[in-house]
Amino acid sequence: MTALVIAEHDNTSFKGATLNAITAAKQISLFGDGLVHVLVAGYNARAVALEASEIEGVAKVIHVDAPYLENGLAENFAAQVLMIAANYCHILFPATASGKNIAPRVAAHLDVAQLSDVTKVISADTFERTIYAGNAIATVQALDATKVITVRTTGFDPAASTGGSATVETTAAAADDGKSKFMGSEIAKSDRPELTAAKIIVSGGRALGSAEKFNDVMTPLADKLGAALGASRAAVDAGYAPNDWQVGQTGKIVAPQLYIAAGISGAIQHLAGMKDSKVIVAINKDPEAPIFSVADYGLEADLFEAVPELIRLAG
């Protein structure tokens, strides 16, 4: 009962979500022979394969190298996974934009049902996943011979990146699918931590009123705490913050050590993306705001007075 994890990387180093998926695979493998393999497909990504070999609990790393695998095109990645899929009973992807793009293609080709956003492993064929924007937990049993799974990273701790001694096996790449071509990318650059990997996140909502006020109020707090900046969908739709800051069901799912929500009412869509945070602090002048139902600490106050005071107290 060997599990295969599809590594997400930039051809230089791992994306953190892969380590969470490996933890899920390790839990699944405990019900069988205990083996976890990792597929590192890319271009000039040998360093990533070697890094993967050091992850605790990984038995083998399969390294595939080809120019058309450099940019993670879903068609080529799916073909690569399908080339070796027969050797595995579980194939796991991080539930990221990339994983959600590739996994359905693999599941469709294998003619199996995909298990999406798994948050807990109960047995080799039974899992928990969130439904209704995280307001309910479904227990799902999969009877397909091959189980294609996307792993919600907030549901599993990351695997230790050291302590392993896996073998690295280089195999031939599947042929270029030819159905898509990488033309370029525009990547936002920031000195702040990546939102999904940040330990502290400061998020603002529509109550801030404008992009200027969002920047004037929230940025100093984020700077003081060394935090990533987030926003509610309402704030993003209003143009107060860029799309890649959106936290929620249709944005990014986060689980930092500390999440500070200022001027966010707490709609279901937003709560689905952040309620797994270890400590949640809510600042809102509406005592009936739903955000207070999930907050560990709630401050009923005007954010324009409370946030500057927090900055002052933080020194």
Residue pairs with C-beta under 8 A, 6 or more apart in sequence:
1 28
1 29
1 31
1 32
1 33
1 35
1 89
1 90
1 124
2 29
2 32
2 33
2 35
2 36
2 37
2 59
2 87
2 88
2 89
2 90
3 25
3 26
3 28
3 29
3 35
3 36
3 37
3 88
3 89
3 90
3 91
3 92
4 25
4 36
4 37
4 38
4 39
4 81
4 84
4 85
4 87
4 88
4 90
4 91
4 92
5 18
5 21
5 22
5 25
5 36
5 37
5 38
5 39
5 92
5 93
6 21
6 39
6 41
6 77
6 81
6 91
6 92
6 93
6 94
6 99
6 102
7 14
7 18
7 38
7 39
7 40
7 41
7 48
7 52
8 14
8 15
8 17
8 18
8 72
8 93
8 94
8 96
8 98
8 99
9 15
9 18
9 40
9 42
9 45
9 48
11 42
11 43
11 44
11 45
11 48
11 70
12 45
12 47
12 48
13 47
13 48
13 51
14 48
14 51
14 52
14 161
15 94
15 96
16 153
16 158
16 196
16 197
17 94
17 95
17 96
17 99
17 153
17 196
18 38
18 94
19 55
19 158
19 159
19 161
20 94
20 151
20 153
20 154
20 155
20 156
20 157
20 158
20 159
21 92
21 93
21 94
21 99
21 151
21 153
21 156
22 36
22 38
22 55
22 57
22 58
22 158
22 159
23 156
23 157
23 158
23 159
24 92
24 118
24 121
24 149
24 151
24 155
24 156
25 36
25 90
25 92
26 36
26 57
26 159
27 121
27 156
28 90
28 92
28 121
28 124
29 35
29 36
31 123
31 124
32 89
32 124
35 59
35 60
36 57
36 58
36 59
37 58
37 59
37 60
37 61
37 62
37 88
38 52
38 55
38 58
38 60
38 61
38 62
38 166
39 61
39 62
39 64
39 80
39 81
39 84
40 48
40 49
40 52
40 61
40 62
40 63
40 64
41 64
41 65
41 66
41 69
41 77
41 80
41 173
42 48
42 64
42 65
42 69
42 70
42 72
43 65
43 66
43 67
43 68
43 69
43 70
44 65
44 70
45 63
45 65
46 63
46 65
49 61
49 63
49 168
50 168
51 161
52 58
52 61
52 166
52 168
53 61
53 164
53 165
53 166
53 167
53 168
54 161
54 162
54 163
54 164
54 165
54 166
55 159
55 160
55 161
55 162
55 163
55 164
55 166
56 159
56 160
56 161
56 162
56 163
56 164
57 159
57 160
57 164
58 159
58 164
58 166
59 166
59 167
60 166
60 167
60 168
60 169
61 166
61 167
61 168
61 169
62 84
62 169
62 171
63 168
63 169
63 170
63 171
64 80
64 170
64 171
64 172
64 173
65 170
65 173
66 76
66 173
66 176
68 76
68 173
68 176
68 177
69 76
69 77
69 80
69 173
70 182
71 182
71 185
72 98
73 177
73 180
73 181
73 182
74 98
74 101
74 102
74 105
74 180
75 105
75 177
75 179
75 180
76 174
76 176
76 177
76 180
77 102
78 102
78 105
78 106
78 109
79 174
79 175
79 177
80 173
80 174
81 91
81 102
81 106
82 106
82 109
82 110
82 174
83 174
84 171
85 91
85 106
85 110
85 146
88 146
89 124
89 145
89 146
89 147
90 124
90 146
90 147
90 149
91 103
91 106
91 146
91 147
91 148
91 149
92 149
92 150
92 151
93 99
93 100
93 102
93 103
93 148
93 149
93 150
93 151
94 150
94 151
94 153
95 116
95 117
95 118
95 150
95 151
95 152
95 153
95 253
96 153
96 196
99 150
99 151
100 116
100 150
103 114
103 116
103 148
103 149
103 150
104 114
106 148
107 113
107 114
107 148
110 144
110 146
110 148
112 142
112 144
112 145
112 146
112 147
112 148
113 142
113 144
114 148
114 149
114 150
115 127
115 129
115 140
115 142
115 147
115 148
115 149
115 150
116 129
116 149
116 150
117 129
117 130
117 150
117 151
117 152
118 127
118 128
118 129
118 149
118 150
118 151
118 152
118 155
119 128
119 129
119 130
119 137
119 152
119 154
119 155
119 156
120 127
120 128
120 155
121 127
122 128
122 139
125 141
125 142
125 143
125 147
126 139
126 140
126 141
126 142
127 139
127 140
127 142
127 149
128 137
128 138
128 139
128 140
129 137
129 138
129 140
129 152
130 136
130 137
130 138
130 152
130 272
131 137
131 138
133 249
133 268
133 269
133 271
133 272
134 249
134 268
134 271
134 272
134 275
135 268
135 272
152 253
153 196
153 253
153 255
154 253
154 254
154 255
154 276
155 276
188 242
188 244
192 198
192 222
192 227
192 228
192 229
193 199
193 200
193 226
193 227
193 228
194 228
195 201
195 228
195 229
195 230
195 244
195 245
195 247
195 252
195 254
196 252
196 253
196 254
198 227
198 228
198 254
198 256
199 256
199 257
199 258
200 225
200 226
200 227
200 228
200 256
200 257
200 258
200 259
200 260
201 227
201 228
201 229
201 230
201 247
201 254
201 256
201 258
201 259
201 260
201 274
201 277
202 218
202 221
202 222
202 225
202 227
202 228
202 229
202 230
202 260
202 262
203 218
203 229
203 230
203 231
203 232
203 245
203 247
203 259
203 260
203 261
203 262
203 264
203 274
204 214
204 217
204 218
204 229
204 230
204 231
204 232
204 235
204 240
204 241
204 262
204 263
204 264
204 303
205 231
205 232
205 234
205 235
205 261
205 262
205 263
205 264
205 265
206 232
206 234
206 235
206 238
206 240
206 263
206 265
207 262
207 263
207 264
207 265
207 284
207 303
208 214
208 217
208 218
208 235
208 240
208 262
208 263
208 303
209 240
210 240
211 239
211 240
211 241
213 240
213 304
214 231
214 235
214 240
214 241
217 262
217 303
217 304
217 307
217 308
218 229
218 262
218 307
219 229
220 308
220 311
221 227
221 260
221 262
221 307
221 310
221 311
221 314
222 228
222 229
224 311
224 314
224 315
225 258
225 260
225 314
227 258
227 260
228 256
229 241
229 245
230 241
230 245
230 246
230 247
230 252
230 254
230 274
231 240
231 241
231 245
231 246
231 247
232 246
232 247
232 248
232 264
232 265
232 267
232 270
233 246
233 248
233 250
233 251
233 267
233 269
233 270
234 267
235 241
235 264
236 242
236 243
236 245
236 246
236 251
243 251
244 252
245 251
246 252
247 253
247 254
247 270
247 273
247 274
248 267
248 269
248 270
248 271
248 272
248 273
248 274
249 268
249 269
249 270
249 272
249 273
250 269
251 273
252 273
253 272
253 273
253 274
253 276
254 273
254 274
254 276
254 277
255 274
255 276
255 277
255 278
256 277
256 278
257 277
257 278
257 279
258 277
258 278
258 279
258 281
259 274
259 277
259 279
259 280
259 281
260 281
260 283
261 274
261 280
261 281
261 282
261 283
261 284
261 291
261 295
262 283
262 284
262 303
262 306
262 307
263 283
263 284
263 303
264 270
264 282
264 284
264 289
264 291
265 284
265 286
265 289
265 290
265 291
266 282
266 284
266 289
266 290
266 291
266 292
266 293
266 294
267 290
268 290
270 291
271 290
271 291
271 294
274 280
275 294
279 296
279 297
280 294
280 295
280 296
280 297
281 295
281 296
281 297
281 298
281 299
282 289
282 291
282 292
282 294
282 295
282 297
282 298
282 299
283 299
283 301
283 303
283 306
283 307
284 291
284 292
284 298
284 299
284 300
284 301
284 303
285 300
285 301
285 302
285 303
286 300
287 300
291 298
292 298
299 306
